[in-house]
């Protein structure tokens, strides 16, 4: 007999979404959010001229894209525009927007805790079915850092002039 597909004990925990500025207070966005995550790897398809085959070179992991959809009911509308919409309009100094901390069971299980809002579509309100909201988020990560500038001591220590092998090859090249 085939095994039964396991179901979640509490589906409400899966669909709860909370957001807030990193290090700040979290705001309950929705208890019925449908979250879809797209995880991608980057490859370079290397193919030589006049050959029918190639090889793939792994370039790394891309940022995850997250699509969220939920409905805001008419009685939640004022609270939505007061507390959630300002989070969707990220503004930062010198063109850098602060990342949003995200609490959602599915996202957190994948290791995604912070993201940036790429797009937010807020639909028109309907009396019976509420206002449909769609968010497009992108995983946020700390960018690469500049290497520390050396004082020059290490450069002097490993300079070609101190290396006997390099000097011997230079002398041999001059003699030929």
Wavefront OBJ file of the C-alpha trace (Angstrom):
o trace
v 0.000 0.000 0.000
v 1.298 3.458 -0.892
v 2.195 5.856 1.889
v -0.076 8.798 2.555
v 1.271 12.220 1.710
v 2.075 13.995 4.975
v 0.107 17.165 5.634
v 1.094 20.151 7.712
v -0.139 20.164 11.268
v -0.914 23.874 11.221
v -1.317 25.345 7.710
v -1.770 28.841 9.177
v 1.869 28.830 10.340
v 2.998 28.124 6.779
v 1.107 31.092 5.320
v 1.907 33.761 7.934
v 4.147 36.560 6.641
v 5.773 39.220 8.806
v 8.134 41.934 7.551
v 10.102 44.802 9.018
v 13.263 46.831 8.583
v 16.332 44.876 9.645
v 16.771 45.264 13.366
v 13.374 46.974 13.707
v 9.908 45.934 14.721
v 8.106 43.317 12.611
v 4.684 44.000 11.078
v 2.137 41.268 10.395
v 1.554 41.476 6.650
v -0.826 38.541 6.178
v -1.900 35.274 7.753
v -2.912 33.844 4.360
v 0.074 34.660 2.144
v 0.859 32.298 -0.711
v 4.653 32.245 -1.028
v 6.476 30.843 -4.061
v 10.278 30.713 -4.131
v 12.457 30.375 -7.231
v 15.973 29.088 -6.453
v 18.530 29.305 -9.261
v 22.120 28.295 -9.984
v 24.217 30.058 -12.632
v 26.075 28.078 -15.288
v 28.213 29.098 -18.224
v 27.569 26.782 -21.174
v 30.978 26.512 -22.796
v 30.930 25.184 -26.323
v 33.831 25.025 -28.738
v 33.568 25.969 -32.392
v 32.461 23.192 -34.745
v 31.511 20.833 -31.897
v 28.064 19.567 -31.038
v 28.745 19.196 -27.354
v 29.891 21.456 -24.598
v 30.406 21.529 -20.895
v 28.801 23.506 -18.154
v 30.868 25.551 -15.767
v 29.229 26.323 -12.417
v 29.362 30.064 -11.722
v 27.560 30.153 -8.385
v 24.204 30.544 -6.737
v 21.859 33.335 -7.848
v 19.685 35.281 -5.487
v 16.320 33.646 -4.887
v 13.258 35.410 -6.258
v 10.119 35.240 -4.153
v 6.548 35.843 -5.296
v 4.002 36.533 -2.573
v 0.275 36.903 -3.061
v -2.337 37.729 -0.440
v -5.689 39.463 -0.023
v -6.386 42.470 2.195
v -9.971 42.502 3.384
v -11.884 45.843 3.626
v -11.681 45.995 7.427
v -7.845 45.553 7.256
v -7.370 48.176 4.524
v -6.507 51.180 6.726
v -3.996 49.196 8.785
v -2.417 47.814 5.580
v -1.782 51.310 4.153
v -0.530 52.619 7.505
v 1.911 49.847 8.459
v 2.714 47.626 5.445
v 2.843 49.955 2.412
v 5.691 52.106 3.855
v 7.802 48.931 4.035
v 7.210 48.318 0.334
v 8.509 51.800 -0.551
v 12.116 51.346 0.541
v 14.210 54.460 0.562
v 17.855 54.688 1.478
v 20.802 57.021 1.409
v 22.959 57.120 -1.733
v 20.717 54.701 -3.638
v 21.049 51.823 -1.177
v 17.750 50.626 0.213
v 17.743 48.921 3.607
v 16.923 45.231 3.529
v 13.680 43.919 4.981
v 13.665 41.190 7.574
v 11.166 38.483 6.587
v 9.538 35.921 8.867
v 7.782 33.132 7.008
v 8.184 29.441 7.754
v 8.876 28.437 4.144
v 11.398 31.227 3.524
v 13.186 30.763 6.834
v 13.539 27.009 6.242
v 15.356 27.844 2.989
v 17.704 30.191 4.856
v 16.136 33.405 3.518
v 15.740 35.953 6.303
v 16.225 39.279 4.504
v 15.062 40.544 1.115
v 14.462 43.594 -1.050
v 11.164 44.538 -2.666
v 11.478 44.560 -6.448
v 7.818 45.167 -7.264
v 4.539 45.528 -5.407
v 1.192 45.393 -7.212
v -1.750 46.579 -5.159
v -5.038 45.857 -6.883
v -8.330 47.707 -6.645
v -10.582 46.940 -3.681
v -13.560 44.662 -4.177
v -16.352 44.691 -1.588
v -16.654 40.915 -1.275
v -13.228 39.538 -2.099
v -10.951 42.335 -0.787
v -7.844 43.879 -2.331
v -5.374 41.522 -4.039
v -1.697 42.300 -3.390
v 1.247 40.739 -5.225
v 4.855 41.222 -4.147
v 8.012 40.334 -6.010
v 10.935 40.055 -3.606
v 14.591 39.206 -4.077
v 16.839 37.577 -1.523
v 19.290 40.037 -0.005
v 22.863 39.189 0.841
v 25.919 41.053 1.990
v 27.904 42.127 -1.054
v 31.547 41.360 -1.672
v 33.951 43.432 0.360
v 37.095 45.171 -0.797
v 40.332 43.479 0.270
v 42.236 45.305 2.969
v 45.001 47.503 1.649
v 48.368 46.243 2.786
v 50.952 48.579 4.245
v 53.534 47.206 1.801
v 55.395 44.924 4.216
v 53.948 41.777 2.646
v 54.626 43.075 -0.865
v 58.281 43.650 0.020
v 58.536 40.225 1.645
v 57.313 38.437 -1.493
v 58.725 40.711 -4.151
v 60.448 39.120 -7.183
v 63.780 40.764 -6.309
v 64.096 38.660 -3.151
v 63.260 35.435 -4.988
v 66.452 33.712 -6.179
v 64.667 31.586 -8.777
v 63.143 34.617 -10.494
v 66.527 36.399 -10.536
v 68.208 33.307 -11.998
v 65.617 33.102 -14.779
v 65.994 36.813 -15.530
v 69.794 36.452 -15.776
v 69.421 33.425 -18.050
v 66.999 35.331 -20.284
v 69.475 38.240 -20.586
v 72.338 35.922 -21.507
v 70.428 34.279 -24.410
l 1 2 3 4 5 6 7 8 9 10 11 12 13 14 15 16 17 18 19 20 21 22 23 24 25 26 27 28 29 30 31 32 33 34 35 36 37 38 39 40 41 42 43 44 45 46 47 48 49 50 51 52 53 54 55 56 57 58 59 60 61 62 63 64 65 66 67 68 69 70 71 72 73 74 75 76 77 78 79 80 81 82 83 84 85 86 87 88 89 90 91 92 93 94 95 96 97 98 99 100 101 102 103 104 105 106 107 108 109 110 111 112 113 114 115 116 117 118 119 120 121 122 123 124 125 126 127 128 129 130 131 132 133 134 135 136 137 138 139 140 141 142 143 144 145 146 147 148 149 150 151 152 153 154 155 156 157 158 159 160 161 162 163 164 165 166 167 168 169 170 171 172 173 174 175 176
